[in-house]
Amino acid sequence: SLLNHDELRVLIAHELAHAWQGRNLPATDIELAGWYDTPEGRDWLSLGLRFEDMWQPTTVPNALEDAANTVAWYYYDAGRLDAVRLTWAQRWLP
């Protein structure tokens, strides 16, 4: 099915979040695995979040995607974020 306007905006923001996650990683790290070793990635992991706390488990398979969703929603509609994700976003995002 086609995405509506809002879904498309969030999807684009999500993909831009991956660019943010990879901004200081080597170009060869196409899976962005090195993000977990960045200060913001380590901080994200330290939160101990479970995907089902916020998103459908089948749509967010790992912490990298969960963080990208958080970034997307922070810029699109931060009111959808729980307090933990919102605080992390405020700490790390411009």
Rosetta blueprint (number, residue, H / E / L):
1 S L
2 L L
3 L L
4 N L
5 H H
6 D H
7 E H
8 L H
9 R H
10 V H
11 L H
12 I H
13 A H
14 H H
15 E H
16 L H
17 A H
18 H H
19 A H
20 W H
21 Q H
22 G L
23 R L
24 N L
25 L L
26 P L
27 A L
28 T L
29 D L
30 I L
31 E L
32 L L
33 A H
34 G H
35 W H
36 Y H
37 D H
38 T L
39 P H
40 E H
41 G H
42 R H
43 D H
44 W H
45 L H
46 S H
47 L L
48 G L
49 L L
50 R L
51 F H
52 E H
53 D H
54 M L
55 W L
56 Q L
57 P L
58 T L
59 T L
60 V L
61 P L
62 N L
63 A H
64 L H
65 E H
66 D H
67 A H
68 A H
69 N H
70 T H
71 V H
72 A H
73 W H
74 Y H
75 Y H
76 Y H
77 D H
78 A H
79 G H
80 R H
81 L L
82 D L
83 A H
84 V H
85 R H
86 L H
87 T H
88 W H
89 A H
90 Q H
91 R H
92 W H
93 L L
94 P L
